[in-house]
């Protein structure tokens, strides 16, 4: 099946498969059945088989999946063999954490620059990168090809900054700005990340669990 025929929910589950398979490899597991993998991941074996069948047959009935082969193939499907040049804009607490702790090279990207417009942050070092002045973006782009930008900026700055980066040639954004960035250009890819949304979902799950327990106790 072609990639454009695969649903986004399936694609969004692939990184989780990749992570669990990587853990299995580190623990010396060479082969695993869909039922065993389902137990570890907390999903159904049917879900795993349906998802993986979207990309062709990986396992054999009664024999299971080859862990390393499946791990490598999912990595290929996700495009992790690429090294897309990425810059990070915003060197505050969140930007520092993203710049210092993300394993970009293992996830298909190469971090090549960090920028901010705060004079107190310009010149600081994050994971070996010196924070540059955002005013110098145009000069930086004249010497570097940048495919992706990570936005760790205030929401009020996100839209105008994205337009500026688009004019410079950026066509994909990983956006942490608390603003749903939706570019008006058909050739732009955006992944909006809202940590507050995730925290609220956790709050819902806790509340729902407590409500369920209360009902059982009555």
C-alpha angles and dihedrals in degrees: 000000000000119000092242089062094056118097121242092238089061092048091049090056094053096079089056091052088048092052095048093046089051089054090050091052091051088053093052098252110152102177135022136178123232089248093053092047090047091054091052094047098040095238134106124275088231090058092052093049092048093049096047093044087064087073099039134274116319104162139048123229109258091009104066131207126320100237099210094043092049091045092052093045094051089049089053092048090051090049095239091148088072125090105209113185111243134182128200121219118196120046098197123119094293094043091050091051093048093046095046103041110031115101093221096168091056092049101053100271142098117210108219105167147010123208140187137163095219111105090212091058098041108098095024117125123237117184091332095315121114111223109243130206112268087220087071095059094108092052091048092051091052088065102032138050110228121187100173139032128200111211116207094160135118113284091244090063099042102085097046092043092050090052090051092050092047090056087052092054105266111144103174133051136192099201124199096161099112086244123106099236110208111171117207091225121097093216096060125101119201131186109190114202118198113182090181090059090054091049091051090050088053089050090052092050092050092047092046091049092051092047090051091050091050092052091050091051093053 
